Amino acid sequence: MKKTPSGTSVGVDDPYEFVDVCDYVTGDGDCRYAFDYAQQDPAFAAARRAEEFACPVASGDWEWRDCPHFRSRNHDRECVRCGLEETLVAHSDARPLLEEHHLSYADGESLDHEITVYLCRWCHARVHNSWARITDDVNPDPEALAEREGRRSRELEELAFESAAERYDATGEWSDGSSAADGRSDAAEDSTR
């Protein structure tokens, strides 16, 4: 199994098994890297320009591992191991449920390709700290589900809108039992402090 520079597992034998397409390949099969970053590798860009910017992998001439500028980052916001979906709470500094997980690292002097997926924090820890594999058929950790559901509840509370007309009835009482006069006396008391 592949390892990180610190010796922990990345959870796969072959990172390229988790690649659908290079981030630089357009829908037409062209290499956007050669077009946008020609100054980074002029020889590569010139070769792609001679082929009308056709991606050599998309045209069937190369494998992903043959391209010097290959990069594949997963953009699906769910754990590739257990399927837990990210739930972010607006204006919160809570730690995300998902973390980016690198499947390839530097190999000696040469850098491997950037291949990343998303793992939930719980699966990420298991993959790095044990022999857990990304391909394991597992359900989300109960603690992960509880955290996600707590976030969804907060999200629903934020989405719930109750107008002042609904909260304040004709008797002058707020729906929580307080009266409008209570609010005025509190405000007057605050202003005298």
N, C-alpha and C positions, 0 to 999 in steps of 0.2 A: 504494500500500500504506500502511496506517496506520502512524504513527510514535509513538515515545515522546517525552516532553518533551525528552530529550537528542538526539533525531533518529535513533535506531536503529529498525530495522524491528520490527514485532510479528508479521510473517509472514502477515497476512491483509488483504484489502481490506474485508471486512464482518464485524466481530466477531459480529454477530447470527446469522450462519450456523452458529455453533458453540454455539448455545443450544438446549437441549431444553425447559427449563422454568425459571421463576423460582424462586429458593430460598424465596420466601414463599408460593407457591401450594400449597395442600393437595391431597390426593388427590381431594377433592370439588369442586375448582375454586374454593375460597374464598381470599381474600386474608388471610393471617396477619399481614402488616405492619399493615394497618388495625386489626386486633384487638389485637395485642401492642404496637404503637407509636403508638397514637392520639394521644398527647400530642406526638409529633414533628411531625405534620401533621394538625391537627384538621379542616381542610376536606376533605382526602382521606379521612380516616376517616369523616367524616359522610356523604360521598357513597357510600362502600362500605357503610356501615351501612344507608343507604336502599335499597341493592340487596341486602340480606341478606348482605353481605360477599363477594358474587360478584366474582371477578377479571374485570375487563373484557377482558383478553386471552383468558382461558379461555372467556369467553362469546362471543368473536368480534368484539367492538366495537373493540378496539385492537390495535396491534402491540406487541411488546415494547418497542420504542424509544419508544413513547408514554407509558409508565408512568413517573412520576417516581421511583418507589422500586424499580424493577427491579434485581435482583441475580442473577447466575448464576455459581456456582462449581462447577467440575468436582470430583466427589468420587471418581472412579475413580483408583486409585493406579497408573496406567500412563501412559507418554508418549503423547500424542495423535498424535505425528508418526511415531515408529518402533515403538511398542508395548512398549518396555522396561518391565517391572514392577518396582515398588519392592521391595527386600529390606532390611529393617532388622535389625540385630543388636542384641539386647537388651543393655543396660548398656554401650553403646559410644557414643562421641562422634564416630563416623565421619560424614562429610558424607553427607547423603541422596543417593540416585541421582536423585531427582526434585525439581524446583523448580516453584513456582507461577509461572505466566506470565500477565501481564495483557494482555488484548487491547484494552482501552480505557483511555484516560487523560483527564485534564482537557482540555477544549477551550475555551481562552480563560478566561473568567470562570466558566462553568458546568461542573460536574462531569459527565462521562459516566457511564454505568452501570458497575458493577463486573462485568466478565466475565473469568473466569480459567479456565485449563486447566493441566494438568501437562505439563511437558516434562522429559526427562532433561537432565542438565547439558550433555551433548554437543550435543544438538539445540538447547537453549536458547542456547548460545553461537553456533551456526551461524545461528539465526534473527536474533539481535541483531547479529551481526557481518558478515552477508552478505545476499544476496538469497534465502536459503532460506525456503521457505514451510511453514506447518504442514501443508498438504495434500500435500506431497511424499510420494511412495511410496518410503520408505527402510527399510532394515534397521538395527537397532541398531549403533552404532559398536563395532568389535572391543574397544576399551578398556573400553567400558561393559559388554559381555558378560563380559569377564574380571573386572571389579570385582564384578558381580552373582554370578558363579559362585564367586568367592572368599568372598563373604558367605554363600552357600548352604552351602559346605563348612564354614565356621565354625559355622553354624547346626546342621548335621547332627552335628558334633562335640559341640556342647553338648547335643543331644538324645540322643546315645548314652549309655546307662546301663549300667554294668557294676558289678554288686554286689560287695561285698568277698568274698563266697563264691566268685564266679567268678574274682576276681583272686588269691585265696589258695588254693592247692591243699593237699591232705592232707600233702604232704611238708614243709610250712612255707615254701614258696617262693612269692613273688609272681609274677604272670605276666610281669613285666619282668626276672625273674632274681634279684632281691634277696631277702633273707630277712627274716623278721619280726625276727630278732635285730639285723640291720643298722639297722632303724628304731629299735629300743630304744636301741642304742648311740649313734645320732645324737642322739636326744632327751636322753640322759644327758649327752652332750658339750655340747649346747646349754645345759643347765641349770647346768653348772659355769662357764660364761662370764659 
